[in-house]
């Protein structure tokens, strides 16, 4: 495995853990009321997508259980289509 890929995978894991920690035991109703939490989660998910987009396809192929296209696609939706974000869907992703 290339060193850069290993470091990127570690960063994806770090941001994934942040999302999990911030949403653990948070109910949907509470999440939808907390704009700061929503933005924090969106930032982390966006970072995951950005990092995933920089991992070469041949390296991604080594981890077929990961949802590479969805990670990258979610990042695009969160940062380029902000007004159409479905926060319930984002919450569901975190769960």
PLY file of the C-alpha trace (Angstrom):
ply
format ascii 1.0
element vertex 95
property float x
property float y
property float z
element edge 94
property int vertex1
property int vertex2
end_header
0.00 0.00 0.00
1.29 3.43 -0.84
2.20 5.61 2.12
-0.12 8.42 0.96
-3.05 6.02 0.74
-2.39 4.72 4.23
-2.31 8.27 5.62
-5.51 9.15 3.77
-7.28 6.07 5.09
-6.21 7.05 8.60
-7.69 10.52 8.07
-10.95 9.04 6.79
-11.08 6.91 9.92
-10.36 9.96 12.10
-13.21 11.97 10.57
-15.50 8.93 10.76
-14.79 8.63 14.46
-15.54 12.33 14.94
-18.91 11.91 13.26
-19.67 8.88 15.38
-18.65 10.58 18.62
-20.68 13.69 17.84
-23.84 11.81 16.90
-23.70 8.94 19.38
-26.94 8.88 21.38
-28.24 11.97 19.55
-31.86 11.64 18.51
-33.02 12.87 15.12
-35.16 15.60 16.70
-32.16 16.94 18.60
-29.91 16.74 15.56
-32.39 18.70 13.46
-32.49 21.47 16.08
-28.71 21.78 16.44
-27.29 23.78 13.53
-23.77 23.70 14.93
-23.85 19.89 15.14
-25.24 19.67 11.60
-22.44 21.85 10.27
-19.81 19.91 12.20
-21.06 16.61 10.83
-21.30 18.02 7.31
-17.72 19.27 7.54
-16.45 15.85 8.63
-18.44 14.03 5.94
-17.18 16.51 3.38
-13.60 15.89 4.44
-14.15 12.15 4.14
-15.41 12.63 0.58
-12.56 14.94 -0.35
-9.94 12.55 1.01
-11.64 9.57 -0.69
-11.52 11.40 -4.02
-7.72 11.58 -3.74
-7.24 7.84 -3.28
-6.37 6.23 -6.64
-8.86 3.72 -8.07
-6.38 0.86 -7.88
-6.02 1.49 -4.15
-9.80 1.85 -3.71
-10.23 -1.54 -5.39
-8.38 -3.10 -2.46
-11.30 -2.10 -0.21
-14.46 -3.07 -2.12
-16.62 -2.91 1.02
-16.16 0.87 1.27
-18.64 3.12 -0.52
-16.12 5.23 -2.43
-18.50 6.79 -4.96
-21.05 7.58 -2.26
-18.43 9.26 -0.06
-17.31 11.49 -2.91
-20.86 12.09 -4.12
-22.05 13.10 -0.66
-19.24 15.62 -0.40
-20.35 17.20 -3.69
-23.97 17.36 -2.53
-23.07 18.86 0.85
-20.77 21.55 -0.51
-22.29 22.35 -3.90
-26.01 21.88 -3.35
-26.27 23.23 0.18
-29.83 24.54 -0.12
-31.14 21.10 -1.09
-29.55 19.16 1.78
-31.86 16.68 3.44
-30.67 16.79 7.05
-32.68 13.72 7.96
-30.80 11.79 5.28
-27.47 13.12 6.60
-28.47 12.01 10.09
-29.41 8.56 8.76
-25.96 8.28 7.17
-24.35 8.94 10.55
-26.36 6.18 12.16
0 1
1 2
2 3
3 4
4 5
5 6
6 7
7 8
8 9
9 10
10 11
11 12
12 13
13 14
14 15
15 16
16 17
17 18
18 19
19 20
20 21
21 22
22 23
23 24
24 25
25 26
26 27
27 28
28 29
29 30
30 31
31 32
32 33
33 34
34 35
35 36
36 37
37 38
38 39
39 40
40 41
41 42
42 43
43 44
44 45
45 46
46 47
47 48
48 49
49 50
50 51
51 52
52 53
53 54
54 55
55 56
56 57
57 58
58 59
59 60
60 61
61 62
62 63
63 64
64 65
65 66
66 67
67 68
68 69
69 70
70 71
71 72
72 73
73 74
74 75
75 76
76 77
77 78
78 79
79 80
80 81
81 82
82 83
83 84
84 85
85 86
86 87
87 88
88 89
89 90
90 91
91 92
92 93
93 94
